[in-house]
Amino acid sequence: MKYFKIFIIGVYSMCCFLAYAQKGKAVDLSKALKVGDTFQPPKSVKLMRGNESRIDWEKLEDKVVLLDFFATTCGTCIQIMPHLQELEKELGGIFKVLVVTVQDKRTMADFFKKNGYLKEHNVNLPVIYSDDYLKDLFPHLTIPHSVLLYKGKVQAITKDGFVNKENILKLHRQRQITLPLKDDFGKGEMLAKLGAGNTGLTAGVIFSGYQEGVDYQPWRFEQDSLTGLHKSSVYNASMYGALLSLASRAKIKESYVPRFDRVIWNVKDSTKYENFSEQPSDVWLVDHAVSYERYDRRARVDSIQARIIMDDFVNLYGVRAYESTKKMPCLVLKICPVVNYEGKDTGSKMTYTGTKVLTSFLDYVNKFPPAVDEVNKDMKIRLGTYETLDDLNKQLATYGIRGDIEEREIEVLVIEEVD
């Protein structure tokens, strides 16, 4: 399954926040500024693009300045660039965007030359390249990383979802604003924040909503260094994401990708569990995130521990996840006569080690209804790009496989509120 796994990792890294090293060295937090600190601008910067040949930091004190930390490998950073440019255009009298990157001029110039999305949107924001100074003042591990400056002070260190017209106008008008803190070095540690330390604690569960200044952390089962107890934790996750991961660890679901058309919502309001709106996820999580810690005296295998935690979710949150079945239209892979492919070269190809892997991939990309494997063969299948089922079937036919849309009873995940 290595071919499929490599692809998933690659797509995920482009679609989500990028975690990256600081030029291969340990992060120095000694120079880091905090919200409310005075900002001392660099004496000079290396600048490209935009309409300025230099940055006059004194003139910018009367504007809200966004330092938008960026890298060419960060899909989210690229995606929000047109939005930031439009925001600056609309609020040009009070708002300025400065893109900041540690990457060099040649890398950035080549990137902007080749990126069709940014060229299509005529993005021409000023870029501070080969930066060390600003990165030391605002150290981070993930991007986008957004810093708002105004009147010579650091007003916010936050996530890109909070950089919007309303907040910029509010900051400019009131000269200060309180936004959720993005701190990649912050830790959940709800027990420590309660002041309980390790005095007398033998076991227990702590749960809450959004944790300020803490990055998202998926489920982690480990021995806690503070208490010596066995700790299970998740921070700033959606309820759906937390339950989905637990179901996987508990072996409740293993054999399919739980895309949304394979989820049954027996709840009053599914928007509390997952962000189905156009609202940025960063903003949605502030109101709906789940954070949880459990401390146990004994270690358990992950599957058993996950089931115990799912019982906690029933008792604490009144919600559970379990597997059921439902009849629905599916893309059914079947055996068919072999037909040589005579179409045009479809460009770069991917290799799938068996029909089971191909089925999982087809579910993941979500172009067709849920996929069902009725071939069940171990073979290397090489496919190029395709947009329609006909395109896919022409390539599959060379392996004696065909996909048809038919109804099947398939596994689904149920998210259910309990009384």
Secondary structure, DSSP 8 states (H G I E B T S, - for coil): -HHHHHHHHHHHHHHS-EE--BTTB----TT---TT-B----S--EEESSS-SS--TTGGGGSEEEEEE--TT-HHHHHHHHHHHHHHHHTTTTEEEEEE-SS-HHHHHHHHHH-HHHHHTT----EEES-SHHHHHS--SEE-EEEEEETTEEEEEE-GGG-SHHHHHHHHHHS--------TT----HHHHTT-TTSS--SEEEEES--TT---EEEEEEE-TTTSSEEEEEEEE-HHHHHHHHHHHTTS--SS---GGGEEEESS-GGGTS--SSS-HHHHHHHH-EEEEEEESS---HHHHHHHHHHHHHHHHSEEEEEEEEEEEEEEEEE-------S---SS-EEEESHHHHHHHHHHHTSSS-EEESS----EEEE---SSHHHHHHHHGGGTEEEEEEEEEEEEEEEEE--
